[in-house]
Every structure is written in structure tokens, then in C-alpha cells.
């Protein structure tokens, strides 16, 4: 039997913009605006207007999650729902009431809330006015929003996160066009990464002032996708080293160690693209490491030497130093286009243990998105998602090896509890333990929900 430590948390993760719907929300985030202006960019033209209807269904949804054995729920507070005036952080009272009700309902169902403050949902107004995370003024506005959250909900919420996958904002908005406004600008991406690190550290500082207490903790959620070299060739190894610096250490090191990795700073400075920073800002980052870490893991990041020399005349982008590599014979989740490689769970656990002070951490996302799950329904309408159970078993087995070796992992949060809206992919790939028929908003437990509940109850499988 694969077993886990006492008090290991079996949870699920989701976000406000992917579940709530836009009911009574006064402002648009960047994805709301993008869908309103270019709906053809979203699978089947499905946007976030209703999503999984959590705004209206949270009582029933949380009851189903409790049936699925979900002990902790990670979701997010939408800046665009809670705040009426972004400059002053004046509150929207409907938003305050909604999040109060949700948190109270979680606790009533014996589900521990884990609350995140930013999940790709920058208010579009702040992009239009200030170019979003390019601006240090937006950093200050985010801290004001965070302060309101801590004051309103810190009496009942012990576990907080500043950002979910800030590196995806950098990549999606400023490098590869996955997120609105699809700017392709490497130097701006570098500054945005710095500003988001600064915003996180400033929010951590205010959290400890507003919510003192040994039981209160704040962290950051990072998609740690280990960079594996295609070969032992020095050029491939060098590509993997830079990919690791850019993809993982860019946020992991300042969040946990309080400083940016010097080899990355040196490379960016030599290339003339290093961020604008002050000694005072760097001191804030140094003084405010996170208390714990959320790790999202789905797939590995395999790289090889670039096709052309980084010294070639070309716009600066991080991938002038590496090229993605596809491992022949790899196991794939074909629907999502991602390699399945559970061994990375062990590698991540070892890395955190050996290089990051064995900081407390949890798997804050891991899951399998599959299209057309109706084909796996039985005669009772239950999705027989054995593939999802197998995926979780394989990754949990690899995680357990890291824990057995001493890594301080304290929980596993599957993505997701209920099928949710997945940005431009909308509902194409389903991730939930619970099925959502988005045409009727009828929600039903999948086979994996029963497995998850049983696994949590005996703390292993």
C-alpha cells in the first residue's frame, strides 16, 4: 500500500474566474474582455459568463465535493468581484457577501479553504490604464486588494497564496500569445516577472502584519516543470540549465530564498534586458519569503540546444537559449498534448528538499484533462474515468517516494473538483472528479470521486 503522512491533506483546486460565472460582477478581467471582443478565440465560443455556475450553486457544489472526500479546496478571490474602485480598494458589498458565504459554507462542510489572490485575472481596466503588470503602480494596487482580503477573511482562512502560476502570465501575455493582450516582447516579459515577484513579496509582508499567528501561512503557487536535457551533450545541458533558470528559478528562488539566481541575473544583464529594480525593492523581496509553497505539475519540460546561436541578430526571447524537445516513445495525454511523466514528482520533491530548505509544500494542482468524456459513461450516467484514477495513482506513487526520502510535502490537490472553464480551451478537456453538464448545470460524481474519497479516508491506496 502507498501511504502518506498523518495530516496529509487531500484536496482539490480551482479558481474564481473558471467556476463562478460573471453574475453581479462589476468589472471585467482580461479574459472576460477577450471573450467579449473575440469569442471565436474560445473553444465552441464558450466563455466565462456562466462557467460552472458556482456563484449560484456553491452550496450544492460544496456538498458534492465533500462527498468526493475533498478535505481542502483551493480557489481564488476575484479582484474584479471584490473591489469596486481599484485605486482606493473600495469594496463591492455583493462580492464581500459572496466570498463570506462561500468560506462559511466550506467550513460547514469540513472543507479547509486555501485562498489564492490572482489566477490570470488581472482587471482589464488596469491593463488599459497602466499596461498591467508592466507597471509598479499595479503592484501597489494589488497589495491594497490583498490587504482587503486578509482583513475580511483572515479570521477564517489560515492558508493563502499570492499568485497562481505567475510564470504563465509572463509567457502567455508577453511571449507566446496564449493570453490577452498577446504582446510578444521579451524585455517586457522580464520586467513583468520582476514586478510580480515584488508584488508577491509585498503582499507576504502585509499578510504577516494583518494576520499574525503560527497557524497562518501564505505562499505562492508555481508550475514547477523540471527542465530535462535531451542528452548529456554539453550544449543540451547548457540549454537545460538556462531553461531551469528561466522557467522555474525565476520565481522559485526569490519566493523561497529571497533572491534571484545570480546566473540568470548575469545573463539578463549581459543581454541588456535586466529588469528595473531598486535596492529597497530587492530588500523587500529578501525579507519576505513565503511560508510554504504550492506546486502545480502536469508534464515535464524537455529541451535541447537551439537551432541557431543566441548571438544571431534576433529580438531577445528566453528561448534563444533552448529549444523544446519531444522524447521519442513518450507516453502522452493526447487530448491535451502533454507528456505523462510521473517521475518528475519525485524529482521536484528532491529539489525542494535539497535546494530550498525543505520548505513545507503541497501539490496544488495535478490532473488529467480528457475530451469527450461522455463516451466513458455507463448506463447510470456515471463517467468511468479509470484513466484519471490511474493518472493520480502513478503521480501519487512517485510523490510518496519523495516524501519517504524526507521531502516536506503536506498535501495533494487534484485539478479539479468540478469540471471547470479552462480559458481558451473552455470545456473541451474535462478535469473534474465531478462532471458538469454545462447545458443544464447538473453535476454528478465520476468514478474517480469515489476513489478519491476512499483514498483520503485511509490516507493511501
C-alpha positions as CSV (number, residue, x, y, z in Angstrom):
1,X,0.0,0.0,0.0
2,X,1.2,3.5,-0.8
3,X,0.7,5.6,2.3
4,X,1.0,9.3,3.2
5,X,1.9,11.2,6.4
6,X,-0.6,11.9,9.2
7,X,-2.5,15.2,8.5
8,X,-1.7,14.9,4.7
9,X,-4.4,17.0,3.0
10,X,-6.5,15.5,0.2
11,X,-7.8,18.5,-1.7
12,X,-9.0,19.9,-5.0
13,X,-8.0,23.1,-6.8
14,X,-9.9,25.6,-9.0
15,X,-10.3,29.3,-9.4
16,X,-12.9,32.1,-9.2
17,X,-12.8,33.1,-12.9
18,X,-13.1,29.4,-14.0
19,X,-16.1,28.5,-11.9
20,X,-18.2,31.4,-10.6
21,X,-19.6,32.9,-13.7
22,X,-19.9,36.7,-14.0
23,X,-23.1,37.1,-12.1
24,X,-23.2,40.5,-10.3
25,X,-19.5,41.1,-11.2
26,X,-18.9,44.8,-11.8
27,X,-15.6,44.6,-13.7
28,X,-14.0,42.6,-16.4
29,X,-10.8,40.8,-16.1
30,X,-8.6,40.3,-19.2
31,X,-10.2,37.0,-20.2
32,X,-13.7,38.5,-19.8
33,X,-12.8,41.3,-22.1
34,X,-11.0,39.0,-24.6
35,X,-14.1,36.7,-24.8
36,X,-16.4,39.7,-25.2
37,X,-14.4,41.1,-28.1
38,X,-13.1,37.9,-29.8
39,X,-15.4,34.9,-28.8
40,X,-14.1,32.9,-31.8
41,X,-10.8,32.6,-29.9
42,X,-12.5,30.2,-27.4
43,X,-13.4,26.6,-28.0
44,X,-17.0,26.3,-29.2
45,X,-17.5,30.0,-28.4
46,X,-17.9,29.2,-24.7
47,X,-16.9,32.0,-22.3
48,X,-16.8,32.6,-18.6
49,X,-20.3,34.2,-18.3
50,X,-21.7,31.1,-16.6
51,X,-18.7,28.8,-16.2
52,X,-19.7,26.2,-13.7
53,X,-22.3,28.4,-12.1
54,X,-20.5,28.3,-8.7
55,X,-21.9,31.8,-7.8
56,X,-25.4,30.3,-7.7
57,X,-24.6,26.6,-6.9
58,X,-21.8,26.8,-4.3
59,X,-23.9,25.1,-1.5
60,X,-24.7,22.1,-3.7
61,X,-21.2,22.1,-5.3
62,X,-19.5,22.0,-1.9
63,X,-21.8,19.2,-0.7
64,X,-20.7,17.2,-3.7
65,X,-17.1,18.0,-3.1
66,X,-17.5,16.8,0.5
67,X,-18.9,13.5,-0.9
68,X,-15.8,13.2,-3.1
69,X,-13.7,13.3,0.0
70,X,-12.2,16.8,-0.7
71,X,-10.7,17.9,2.6
72,X,-9.2,21.2,1.3
73,X,-10.4,23.4,-1.5
74,X,-8.1,25.8,-3.2
75,X,-9.9,28.6,-5.1
76,X,-9.4,32.3,-5.7
77,X,-10.9,35.6,-4.9
78,X,-11.5,37.7,-8.0
79,X,-10.1,41.2,-7.8
80,X,-12.8,42.2,-10.3
81,X,-15.6,40.9,-8.0
82,X,-14.4,42.0,-4.6
83,X,-13.2,45.6,-5.4
84,X,-15.3,48.4,-6.8
85,X,-12.6,51.0,-7.2
86,X,-9.1,49.6,-8.0
87,X,-7.3,52.8,-6.9
88,X,-8.8,53.0,-3.4
89,X,-9.7,49.3,-3.0
90,X,-13.2,50.3,-2.0
91,X,-15.3,47.1,-1.6
92,X,-18.1,45.7,-3.6
93,X,-20.6,44.5,-1.0
94,X,-22.1,41.8,-3.1
95,X,-18.6,40.4,-3.6
96,X,-17.9,40.6,0.1
97,X,-21.1,38.8,0.9
98,X,-20.5,36.1,-1.7
99,X,-17.0,35.2,-0.5
100,X,-18.1,35.3,3.1
101,X,-20.9,32.8,2.3
102,X,-18.5,30.6,0.3
103,X,-15.9,30.4,3.1
104,X,-18.5,29.8,5.7
105,X,-20.1,27.0,3.6
106,X,-16.7,25.4,3.1
107,X,-16.1,25.3,6.8
108,X,-19.7,24.0,7.4
109,X,-18.8,21.1,5.1
110,X,-15.5,20.5,6.9
111,X,-13.5,21.7,3.8
112,X,-10.5,23.8,4.7
113,X,-10.2,26.9,2.5
114,X,-7.0,27.6,0.7
115,X,-7.4,31.1,-0.9
116,X,-5.4,32.5,-3.8
117,X,-5.4,36.1,-4.8
118,X,-4.6,36.1,-8.5
119,X,-5.3,33.4,-11.2
120,X,-4.6,35.0,-14.6
121,X,-7.4,37.5,-13.9
122,X,-5.9,41.0,-13.9
123,X,-8.6,43.6,-14.2
124,X,-8.6,44.7,-17.9
125,X,-9.0,48.3,-16.7
126,X,-5.6,48.2,-15.1
127,X,-4.1,46.9,-18.4
128,X,-5.8,49.7,-20.3
129,X,-4.6,52.4,-17.9
130,X,-1.2,51.1,-16.8
131,X,-0.2,48.2,-19.0
132,X,-1.0,45.8,-16.2
133,X,2.0,44.0,-14.6
134,X,4.4,46.2,-16.6
135,X,3.6,48.9,-14.0
136,X,4.8,49.1,-10.5
137,X,1.7,51.1,-9.7
138,X,-0.3,48.0,-10.4
139,X,1.9,46.3,-7.8
140,X,0.7,48.7,-5.2
141,X,-2.9,48.3,-6.2
142,X,-2.6,44.5,-5.9
143,X,-1.2,45.0,-2.4
144,X,-4.3,47.1,-1.5
145,X,-6.5,44.4,-2.8
146,X,-4.6,41.7,-0.8
147,X,-4.9,43.8,2.4
148,X,-8.7,43.9,2.0
149,X,-8.8,40.1,1.6
150,X,-6.7,39.5,4.6
151,X,-8.8,41.8,6.8
152,X,-12.1,40.4,5.6
153,X,-11.4,36.7,5.6
154,X,-8.2,36.2,7.6
155,X,-10.2,35.3,10.7
156,X,-11.4,32.1,9.0
157,X,-8.8,31.4,6.3
158,X,-5.4,30.2,7.5
159,X,-3.9,29.2,4.2
160,X,-3.3,31.8,1.5
161,X,-1.4,32.2,-1.8
162,X,-0.4,35.4,-3.6
163,X,-0.3,34.2,-7.2
164,X,-1.2,31.1,-9.2
165,X,1.5,30.4,-11.9
166,X,2.8,33.9,-12.4
167,X,5.2,32.5,-15.0
168,X,2.2,31.7,-17.2
169,X,1.2,35.3,-17.1
170,X,4.7,36.2,-18.3
171,X,4.7,33.5,-21.0
172,X,1.0,33.9,-22.1
173,X,0.7,37.7,-22.2
174,X,4.3,38.6,-23.2
175,X,6.0,35.8,-25.1
176,X,3.7,33.2,-26.8
177,X,0.3,34.8,-27.2
178,X,-1.8,32.4,-25.0
179,X,-3.3,35.3,-23.0
180,X,-4.7,38.7,-23.8
181,X,-3.3,41.1,-24.9
182,X,-0.9,38.8,-26.7
183,X,2.1,41.1,-26.6
184,X,5.3,39.5,-27.9
185,X,8.1,41.3,-26.2
186,X,10.9,39.6,-24.3
187,X,12.3,42.6,-22.4
188,X,8.7,43.5,-21.2
189,X,8.3,39.8,-20.1
190,X,11.4,40.2,-17.9
191,X,10.1,43.3,-16.2
192,X,6.7,41.7,-15.6
193,X,8.3,38.8,-14.0
194,X,10.2,41.1,-11.6
195,X,7.1,43.1,-10.8
196,X,5.1,40.1,-10.0
197,X,7.8,38.8,-7.7
198,X,7.8,42.2,-6.0
199,X,4.0,42.2,-5.6
200,X,4.1,38.8,-4.0
201,X,6.8,39.8,-1.5
202,X,4.9,43.0,-0.6
203,X,1.7,41.0,-0.1
204,X,3.5,38.5,2.1
205,X,4.8,41.4,4.2
206,X,1.3,42.8,4.7
207,X,-0.2,39.4,5.4
208,X,2.2,38.8,8.4
209,X,1.3,42.3,9.8
210,X,-2.5,41.8,9.4
211,X,-2.7,38.0,10.2
212,X,-0.1,37.2,12.8
213,X,-0.2,33.7,14.3
214,X,1.7,30.4,13.9
215,X,-1.3,28.8,12.2
216,X,-1.4,31.5,9.5
217,X,0.6,30.9,6.3
218,X,1.0,32.4,2.9
219,X,2.7,31.1,-0.1
220,X,2.9,31.2,-3.9
221,X,1.7,28.6,-6.5
222,X,4.3,27.8,-9.1
223,X,4.1,25.5,-12.1
224,X,7.4,23.7,-11.5
225,X,8.1,21.9,-14.7
226,X,11.6,20.3,-14.4
227,X,13.8,21.0,-17.4
228,X,15.3,17.8,-18.7
229,X,18.2,17.9,-21.2
230,X,17.7,15.9,-24.4
231,X,21.2,14.4,-23.9
232,X,24.5,14.6,-22.0
233,X,25.9,16.7,-24.7
234,X,27.3,20.0,-23.1
235,X,25.2,22.1,-25.4
236,X,22.0,20.3,-24.4
237,X,23.0,20.5,-20.8
238,X,23.5,24.3,-21.1
239,X,20.1,24.7,-22.7
240,X,18.5,22.8,-19.8
241,X,20.4,24.9,-17.3
242,X,19.0,28.2,-18.7
243,X,15.6,26.7,-19.2
244,X,15.6,25.8,-15.5
245,X,16.7,29.3,-14.5
246,X,14.0,30.9,-16.6
247,X,11.1,28.5,-16.2
248,X,11.5,27.6,-12.5
249,X,14.1,29.6,-10.5
250,X,12.9,33.0,-11.8
251,X,10.0,32.8,-9.3
252,X,11.1,29.9,-7.0
253,X,14.3,31.5,-5.8
254,X,13.0,34.9,-4.8
255,X,9.9,33.4,-3.3
256,X,11.7,30.9,-1.1
257,X,15.3,32.1,-0.9
258,X,14.7,35.8,-1.1
259,X,16.9,36.5,-4.1
260,X,17.1,36.0,-7.8
261,X,19.5,33.3,-9.1
262,X,22.8,35.1,-9.9
263,X,23.5,33.2,-13.2
264,X,20.1,34.4,-14.5
265,X,20.7,38.0,-13.4
266,X,24.1,37.9,-15.1
267,X,22.7,36.5,-18.3
268,X,19.9,39.1,-18.5
269,X,22.3,41.9,-17.7
270,X,24.8,40.8,-20.3
271,X,21.9,40.7,-22.9
272,X,20.8,44.2,-21.9
273,X,17.3,43.2,-20.7
274,X,17.6,43.0,-16.9
275,X,14.6,44.4,-15.1
276,X,14.4,47.8,-13.4
277,X,14.9,47.3,-9.7
278,X,15.9,49.3,-6.7
279,X,17.9,48.3,-3.6
280,X,14.8,48.9,-1.5
281,X,12.6,46.6,-3.6
282,X,15.2,43.9,-3.5
283,X,15.4,44.2,0.3
284,X,11.6,43.7,0.5
285,X,11.9,40.5,-1.6
286,X,14.8,39.3,0.6
287,X,12.9,40.0,3.8
288,X,9.6,38.3,2.9
289,X,10.0,34.7,1.8
290,X,6.9,32.6,1.6
291,X,5.9,30.3,4.5
292,X,5.0,27.4,2.2
293,X,4.9,26.5,-1.5
294,X,2.2,25.3,-3.9
295,X,3.5,23.2,-6.8
296,X,1.5,22.6,-9.9
297,X,2.7,19.7,-12.0
298,X,1.3,18.3,-15.2
299,X,4.2,17.5,-17.6
300,X,8.0,17.7,-18.0
301,X,9.9,20.3,-19.9
302,X,12.4,18.6,-22.2
303,X,14.9,20.9,-24.0
304,X,17.8,20.7,-26.4
305,X,20.3,23.2,-27.8
306,X,18.7,25.9,-30.0
307,X,18.9,25.5,-33.8
308,X,20.7,28.8,-34.2
309,X,23.2,30.6,-32.0
310,X,21.8,33.0,-29.4
311,X,24.3,35.5,-30.8
312,X,22.3,35.7,-34.0
313,X,20.7,39.0,-34.8
314,X,17.2,38.5,-33.4
315,X,14.8,40.0,-30.9
316,X,15.5,38.9,-27.3
317,X,13.4,36.0,-26.2
318,X,14.3,33.5,-23.5
319,X,14.1,30.6,-25.9
320,X,17.0,31.9,-27.9
321,X,18.9,29.7,-25.4
322,X,16.9,26.5,-25.7
323,X,14.5,24.5,-27.9
324,X,11.8,22.2,-26.8
325,X,12.5,18.5,-27.4
326,X,10.0,15.7,-27.8
327,X,11.1,12.4,-26.3
328,X,10.6,9.5,-28.8
329,X,8.2,6.9,-27.4
330,X,6.9,9.2,-24.7
331,X,3.5,8.5,-23.0
332,X,1.0,11.2,-23.9
333,X,-2.3,12.6,-22.9
334,X,-3.2,13.1,-26.5
335,X,-6.3,15.2,-25.8
336,X,-4.2,17.9,-24.0
337,X,-0.9,17.4,-25.9
338,X,1.1,16.8,-22.8
339,X,3.6,14.1,-21.9
340,X,2.8,12.0,-18.9
341,X,5.9,11.6,-16.7
342,X,5.2,10.8,-13.0
343,X,8.9,10.5,-12.1
344,X,9.1,14.3,-12.1
345,X,7.1,14.3,-8.9
346,X,10.0,12.6,-7.2
347,X,12.5,14.9,-8.8
348,X,10.5,18.0,-7.6
349,X,10.3,16.7,-4.1
350,X,14.0,16.1,-4.0
351,X,14.8,19.5,-5.4
352,X,12.7,21.3,-2.8
353,X,14.2,19.2,0.0
354,X,17.9,19.6,-1.1
355,X,17.9,23.2,-2.5
356,X,15.1,25.1,-0.8
357,X,15.5,24.3,2.9
358,X,12.9,21.5,2.7
359,X,10.2,24.2,2.9
360,X,6.7,22.9,3.6
361,X,4.9,22.4,0.3
362,X,1.9,20.7,-1.4
363,X,0.9,19.6,-4.8
364,X,-1.5,22.4,-5.6
365,X,-2.5,21.1,-9.0
366,X,-2.2,17.8,-10.8
367,X,-4.7,16.2,-13.0
368,X,-5.7,14.8,-16.4
369,X,-7.9,16.7,-18.9
370,X,-9.8,14.4,-21.3
371,X,-12.1,15.4,-24.1
372,X,-15.5,13.7,-24.9
373,X,-15.9,12.0,-21.5
374,X,-19.5,11.2,-22.5
375,X,-18.0,8.1,-24.3
376,X,-17.0,6.7,-20.9
377,X,-20.4,7.0,-19.3
378,X,-22.1,3.8,-18.0
379,X,-25.8,3.1,-18.2
380,X,-26.3,5.1,-15.0
381,X,-24.7,8.2,-16.4
382,X,-21.5,7.9,-14.3
383,X,-18.2,8.7,-16.1
384,X,-16.0,5.6,-15.6
385,X,-12.8,7.6,-15.6
386,X,-10.3,4.8,-14.7
387,X,-7.7,6.8,-16.8
388,X,-7.9,9.6,-14.2
389,X,-7.6,7.2,-11.3
390,X,-4.5,5.6,-12.9
391,X,-3.0,9.1,-13.6
392,X,-3.4,10.0,-9.9
393,X,-2.1,6.7,-8.7
394,X,1.0,6.9,-10.8
395,X,1.8,10.5,-9.7
396,X,1.0,9.9,-6.1
397,X,3.3,6.8,-6.1
398,X,6.1,9.0,-7.4
399,X,5.3,11.7,-4.8
400,X,5.3,9.2,-2.0
401,X,8.9,8.2,-2.9
402,X,9.9,11.8,-2.4
403,X,8.1,12.1,0.9
404,X,9.6,8.8,2.1
405,X,13.0,10.3,1.4
406,X,12.2,13.3,3.6
407,X,10.6,15.9,1.4
408,X,8.1,18.0,3.4
409,X,5.0,17.6,1.2
410,X,1.8,18.2,3.1
411,X,-1.0,17.6,0.6
412,X,-2.2,16.7,-2.8
413,X,-4.8,18.9,-4.6
414,X,-6.2,17.4,-7.7
415,X,-7.2,19.7,-10.6
416,X,-10.1,19.8,-10.4
417,X,-13.1,19.2,-8.1
418,X,-15.8,20.0,-10.6
419,X,-15.3,20.3,-14.4
420,X,-14.3,24.0,-14.9
421,X,-13.9,26.5,-17.7
422,X,-10.3,26.3,-19.0
423,X,-9.6,29.7,-20.6
424,X,-9.4,29.4,-24.4
425,X,-10.0,25.6,-24.2
426,X,-13.3,26.3,-22.4
427,X,-14.8,22.9,-21.6
428,X,-13.0,20.9,-24.3
429,X,-11.0,18.9,-21.8
430,X,-12.6,17.9,-18.6
431,X,-10.6,17.6,-15.4
432,X,-13.1,17.2,-12.6
433,X,-13.8,14.4,-10.1
434,X,-17.4,15.7,-10.6
435,X,-19.0,16.1,-14.1
436,X,-20.7,19.3,-15.0
437,X,-23.3,19.2,-17.8
438,X,-22.9,22.8,-18.8
439,X,-26.2,22.9,-20.7
440,X,-28.2,22.0,-17.5
441,X,-25.6,22.7,-14.8
442,X,-26.4,19.3,-13.5
443,X,-23.4,17.9,-11.6
444,X,-22.7,14.2,-10.9
445,X,-19.9,12.3,-9.2
446,X,-17.5,10.4,-11.6
447,X,-15.9,7.1,-10.6
448,X,-12.7,9.0,-9.6
449,X,-14.7,10.8,-6.9
450,X,-15.3,7.6,-5.1
451,X,-11.7,6.5,-5.5
452,X,-10.5,9.9,-4.2
453,X,-12.8,9.8,-1.2
454,X,-11.7,6.3,-0.3
455,X,-8.0,7.2,-0.7
456,X,-8.3,10.2,1.5
457,X,-10.2,8.3,4.2
458,X,-7.4,5.7,4.5
459,X,-4.6,8.1,3.6
460,X,-3.3,5.9,0.8
461,X,-4.2,3.3,-1.7
